[in-house]
């Protein structure tokens, strides 16, 4: 959540991978973590777990 108690939300969670779909899995994970950190101006109080699966 951000300082106004807004959630990161599904839209941001979908937009970030779409904007980084040409990158490898590790870069996509980094982009997602960075997006969450930019969104939230408060200290993270719980874990952040991400799994990237690619289909070809």
C-alpha positions in Angstrom: 0.0 0.0 0.0 1.0 3.6 -0.4 0.8 6.4 2.1 -3.0 6.8 1.2 -3.7 3.1 1.7 -4.1 2.5 -2.0 -3.2 -1.0 -3.1 -0.6 -1.7 -5.9 -3.5 -3.5 -7.6 -4.0 -5.8 -10.6 -3.6 -3.1 -13.2 -0.1 -2.3 -12.1 0.7 -6.0 -11.6 -0.3 -6.6 -15.3 1.2 -3.4 -16.8 4.7 -3.9 -15.4 5.3 -7.4 -17.0 3.7 -6.2 -20.3 6.1 -3.2 -20.4 9.1 -5.6 -19.7 8.1 -8.6 -21.8 11.2 -8.5 -23.9 13.5 -9.0 -20.9 14.6 -12.2 -19.2 13.0 -13.5 -16.1 15.5 -12.0 -13.6 15.1 -8.6 -15.2 11.3 -8.9 -15.0 11.5 -9.8 -11.3 13.7 -6.8 -10.7 11.3 -4.5 -12.6 8.3 -5.8 -10.6 10.1 -5.3 -7.2 11.2 -1.8 -8.3 7.7 -0.9 -9.4 6.3 -1.9 -6.0 9.0 0.0 -4.2 8.4 3.2 -6.2 4.6 2.9 -5.6 4.9 2.5 -1.8 6.4 5.5 0.1 6.2 3.6 3.4 8.4 0.8 4.6 7.5 -2.7 3.6 5.9 -4.5 6.5 5.6 -8.0 5.0 7.2 -10.3 2.5 7.1 -9.9 -1.3 6.9 -13.2 -3.2 7.0 -13.3 -6.9 7.2 -16.2 -9.4 7.8 -15.7 -13.1 6.8 -18.4 -15.5 7.3 -18.0 -19.3 5.5 -19.9 -22.0 6.9 -20.3 -25.4 
